[in-house]
Amino acid sequence: MSTLPFTLPECGQPATVRIEVYSPTDVNLHGSLDASVYACEQHAMETVVAIWSANLTAHRVNQSPASPRPCGYSYVFPTGKLGGDQ
């Protein structure tokens, strides 16, 4: 699995949002779902800015309380453009 091309804040507080990370294509801003990153409310905007600064697209989704993650946690999908299984 690859690392992200941007740095996430890592305060360790419970995440309240999940942000999907996409590699855009010429015709679609949401071309390839590459990762999910998790942030607390305080760091959500900073996380989105980091994603956009890496020329990727961010899509914010509410975080399910049934699936707790800390702020700064990420999961890179192996089948996405950031993963190694292409």
C-alpha positions, 0 to 999 in steps of 0.5 A, spaced: 500 500 500 502 507 498 503 513 502 499 519 501 502 525 497 500 529 502 500 530 510 494 529 514 493 533 521 494 527 527 491 530 533 488 523 535 481 525 537 475 521 534 474 523 527 467 526 525 468 526 518 470 521 513 473 524 506 474 520 500 480 522 496 479 521 488 484 522 482 481 526 477 480 525 470 480 529 464 472 528 464 471 527 471 473 530 478 471 523 481 475 518 477 478 513 481 477 512 489 484 512 492 483 513 499 479 514 505 482 519 510 479 521 517 478 527 521 475 531 527 471 537 525 477 542 527 481 539 522 476 537 516 478 543 512 485 543 513 485 536 510 481 538 504 486 543 503 491 538 503 488 533 498 486 539 493 493 541 494 496 535 492 491 535 485 486 530 488 479 531 489 476 531 496 469 528 498 466 529 505 462 524 508 459 523 515 463 519 519 459 513 522 459 512 530 459 505 529 466 505 525 470 509 530 477 512 527 482 517 530 483 524 526 489 523 521 487 515 520 487 513 512 486 507 508 489 507 501 485 503 497 490 498 493 486 498 487 486 506 486 491 510 483 495 511 489 495 504 491 500 499 488 495 493 485 493 496 478 
